Every structure is written in C-alpha cells, then in structure tokens.
Amino acid sequence: MSFDPEVLVNATTWVIPVLLAITLHEAAHGWAAWRLGDDTAKRLGRVTANPIRHVDPMGTVVVPGMLFVIGAPFLFGWAKPVPVNFGRLRSPRRDMVLVAAAGPASNVVMAFVAALLVHIVPFLPVVAWEWTGRTLTNLVLLNLVLAVFNMIPLPPLDGGRVAVGLLPLPLARPLARVEPYGFLILILGLFLVPYATAQAGYDINPFAWIIWPAVQGLVEIIAHLAFLAPG
C-alpha cells in the first residue's frame, strides 16, 4: 500500500487552522477575564498562543481527525475550556458577556486577518501558492464556522452565556439552568435529528438552514472588507 503525499499536504492545510482557531479562541477568553479582574486563566498559563496548553484530546485531536478521514467539507473541534471565576470579575453579569464574546470575536478577527493575507500569496514562490491559499481559505472558513456555532444562544456555548448576561433575570435564570443539557441538545439538533430524518426520507438540517447561511454571509462581508470580492 503506497502513501499518497497529497493526503499529508491536505491534512496540514486543516491542522494549522484548527490549532490556531481553537487555541486563540480559548486564549481570548482567558485574556478578557484577566483584563476584567479574574486572573485564574492567567495563573494557569492559559493566556497563551501555545496550543499545548489548550489541547483537548477528544475535541482537538479525535473529532477533527475523524471528520478529516470521512471527508467532511470542513473540520470542527474544541479546546479545553478556559476556567473563569465569574465572581472575581469587576462587574460579573456585564463582564461575563464580554468574556464569552471574546472567543467568537477572536475567530472573526482571525478570519479577517487570514483574508488579508491572501494578498501576499502571489508574492510567494510558485510552489507555495496552492498550499498557502488552501490553508488561508480553510482558516477563514473554520474560524467563521466556530464563531457562528459558538454564538448559538444555548449554554454552555458562548452565545448562551451572552444571552444569560443580556436577558432580564426572569428569562436569564431558566436559560442558565439549561447548561447541563446544552451539549446533548446540540448533538440531538445538529447531528442526530438530521441523520434520523434523512433515513426517513426527510431533509431536516438546522446546520444547513441556520449556521451555514450565517457563515456564508460573514464570508461575503469579510471578502469585501479584505478587498477580495469583485466590485
């Protein structure tokens, strides 16, 4: 059985974006919490761009690896959550919103920077054009998928914490109580329901209906801001 070098090349165009996206996402949470009064993440060495400090074996290695092997159109993963002691924040309810939003905001910034870097590709050696272009494209796409996905208003996702911080208390409290079941709800809604309904001949896919259109909209905005879109 011969080894296909293209497989390794293709893998690297995804591995680098995955590591950057999830590492800087978590570091942004830690940095925001530190600046707002809680140095828990800072003391634990989590306010860093070193991916080793953030790697989660399942979310950073196994899940992206499985998606790559089965030929998913993009990869997805997560890092170890950054610990935040919300009681130490200067204004806990307000600052919880800022700390939660810092992660998705970092992903949008990374996507924009990657889009800007596309302009340097023609100045690189010709042999590096394809790999660099694919890596930057994947970096834009992955970061925007992570940003949109994490802003779903369901705890424990960042969007859920933002919603809990912004909603009136009579609405925020019941939403906060959903947190222990949040990931189960997501798995059911985004993965199991589409699979089960597809087997029955129906097309019920919340990812395709909600998340992907939002990602496409952000791609168009960033392309215009980075002077990549025509007109």
C-alpha positions in Angstrom: 0.0 0.0 0.0 1.6 3.2 -1.2 1.5 6.5 0.7 -0.1 9.4 -1.0 1.7 12.7 -0.2 -1.4 14.7 -1.1 -3.1 13.3 1.9 -0.4 14.8 4.2 -0.5 18.1 2.3 -4.3 18.3 2.6 -4.1 17.4 6.3 -1.7 20.3 7.0 -4.0 22.8 5.4 -6.6 21.9 8.0 -4.4 21.1 11.1 -2.9 24.5 11.2 -6.2 26.4 11.0 -7.8 24.0 13.6 -4.9 24.6 16.1 -4.9 28.4 15.5 -8.7 28.8 15.7 -9.3 26.9 18.9 -6.1 28.0 20.7 -6.6 31.7 20.2 -10.4 31.4 20.9 -9.6 30.0 24.4 -6.7 32.4 25.0 -9.1 35.3 24.1 -11.5 34.1 26.9 -8.6 34.0 29.4 -7.2 37.3 28.3 -10.6 39.1 28.6 -11.2 37.6 32.0 -7.7 38.6 33.2 -8.3 42.2 32.0 -11.7 42.3 33.7 -10.4 41.2 37.1 -10.1 37.4 37.1 -6.6 36.1 36.7 -7.5 32.4 37.1 -6.6 31.5 33.5 -3.5 33.7 33.6 -2.2 31.9 36.7 -2.8 28.6 35.0 -0.9 29.5 31.9 -3.9 29.6 29.6 -3.5 33.2 28.3 -1.1 31.9 25.7 -0.9 31.1 22.0 0.9 27.8 22.8 -1.6 25.1 21.6 -0.2 22.5 24.0 -1.8 24.5 26.9 -5.2 24.3 25.3 -5.3 20.9 23.6 -8.3 18.6 24.5 -7.6 15.0 23.3 -11.1 14.5 22.1 -12.0 17.9 20.7 -8.6 18.9 19.3 -7.4 15.5 18.0 -10.1 12.8 17.7 -13.1 14.7 16.4 -11.2 16.8 13.8 -9.3 13.7 12.8 -12.4 11.7 12.3 -14.0 14.5 10.2 -10.9 14.6 8.0 -10.9 10.9 7.5 -14.5 10.7 6.4 -14.0 13.6 4.1 -16.1 16.3 5.8 -16.2 19.6 3.9 -14.6 21.4 6.8 -13.2 20.4 10.2 -14.5 21.3 13.6 -13.2 20.9 17.1 -12.7 22.5 20.5 -10.1 23.0 23.2 -10.1 22.7 27.0 -12.4 25.4 28.3 -10.6 28.2 30.0 -11.5 28.4 33.7 -13.2 31.7 34.6 -14.3 32.6 38.1 -17.1 35.0 37.3 -17.4 36.1 40.9 -14.0 37.7 40.7 -14.9 39.9 37.7 -15.4 43.5 38.5 -19.0 43.5 37.1 -19.9 39.8 36.9 -23.0 40.0 34.8 -21.7 42.5 32.3 -18.2 41.1 32.2 -19.5 37.5 31.7 -20.9 38.8 28.4 -17.6 40.3 27.4 -15.5 37.3 28.4 -17.9 34.9 26.5 -18.0 37.2 23.4 -14.2 37.4 23.3 -13.8 33.9 21.9 -16.0 34.2 18.8 -14.7 37.8 18.3 -11.2 36.4 18.1 -12.3 33.9 15.5 -13.8 36.7 13.3 -10.6 38.7 13.7 -8.5 35.7 12.7 -10.7 35.1 9.6 -10.3 38.7 8.6 -6.5 38.6 9.0 -6.4 35.4 7.0 -8.4 37.0 4.3 -6.0 39.9 4.2 -3.0 37.5 4.0 -4.4 36.1 0.8 -3.0 39.2 -0.9 0.6 38.0 -0.2 0.2 34.6 -2.0 1.3 35.9 -5.4 4.5 37.2 -3.9 5.5 33.7 -2.5 7.4 31.1 -4.5 5.0 29.5 -7.0 5.4 26.1 -5.3 3.8 27.6 -2.2 0.8 29.2 -3.8 -1.7 26.3 -3.7 -0.8 25.2 -0.1 -0.9 28.7 1.3 -4.1 29.6 -0.5 -5.9 26.5 0.7 -4.6 27.0 4.3 -5.8 30.6 4.4 -9.1 29.7 2.9 -9.6 27.0 5.5 -8.6 29.4 8.2 -11.3 31.8 7.1 -14.0 29.2 6.8 -13.1 27.3 10.1 -12.9 30.5 12.2 -16.3 31.7 10.9 -18.0 28.3 11.5 -16.6 28.3 15.1 -17.7 31.9 15.6 -21.3 31.3 14.4 -21.6 27.9 16.1 -20.4 29.3 19.4 -22.8 32.2 19.3 -25.8 29.9 19.3 -27.8 31.2 22.3 -27.6 28.0 24.3 -25.4 27.5 27.4 -22.7 26.4 27.7 -21.8 27.9 24.4 -20.5 31.4 24.3 -23.8 32.7 22.8 -25.7 31.1 25.7 -23.6 33.0 28.2 -24.0 36.2 26.3 -27.8 35.7 26.3 -27.8 34.9 30.0 -25.9 38.1 30.7 -28.2 40.3 28.5 -31.6 38.9 29.1 -33.8 40.1 32.0 -33.3 37.9 35.1 -36.8 36.2 34.7 -35.6 34.9 31.3 -31.9 34.5 32.1 -32.3 32.2 35.1 -34.3 29.4 33.2 -31.9 29.7 30.3 -28.9 29.3 32.6 -30.4 26.1 34.1 -30.3 24.5 30.6 -26.5 24.5 30.7 -26.0 20.9 32.0 -28.1 19.7 29.0 -26.8 22.1 26.4 -24.4 19.8 24.5 -26.9 17.0 24.5 -29.4 19.4 22.9 -26.9 20.4 20.3 -25.9 16.9 19.4 -29.6 15.9 19.0 -30.4 19.0 17.0 -27.4 19.3 14.7 -26.4 15.7 14.2 -28.8 13.0 15.3 -32.0 14.7 14.1 -30.7 15.3 10.5 -29.3 11.8 10.4 -32.5 10.2 11.6 -34.8 12.3 9.4 -32.6 11.6 6.4 -33.1 7.9 6.9 -36.8 8.5 6.8 -36.6 10.5 3.6 -36.9 14.0 5.1 -34.4 16.9 5.0 -34.3 18.5 8.4 -30.9 20.0 8.8 -30.5 23.0 11.3 -26.8 23.4 10.3 -27.7 23.9 6.6 -30.7 26.1 7.4 -29.2 28.4 10.1 -25.4 28.1 10.7 -24.2 27.7 7.1 -26.2 30.7 5.7 -24.8 32.9 8.6 -21.2 31.7 7.8 -21.7 32.4 4.1 -22.9 35.9 4.9 -19.9 36.6 7.1 -17.6 35.2 4.3 -19.1 37.8 1.9 -18.6 40.6 4.4 -15.0 39.7 5.1 -14.2 39.3 1.4 -15.4 42.8 0.8 -13.6 44.3 3.8 -10.4 42.5 2.7 -10.8 43.7 -0.9 -11.1 40.1 -2.2 -14.7 40.4 -3.6 -15.3 41.9 -7.1 -16.7 45.4 -7.0 
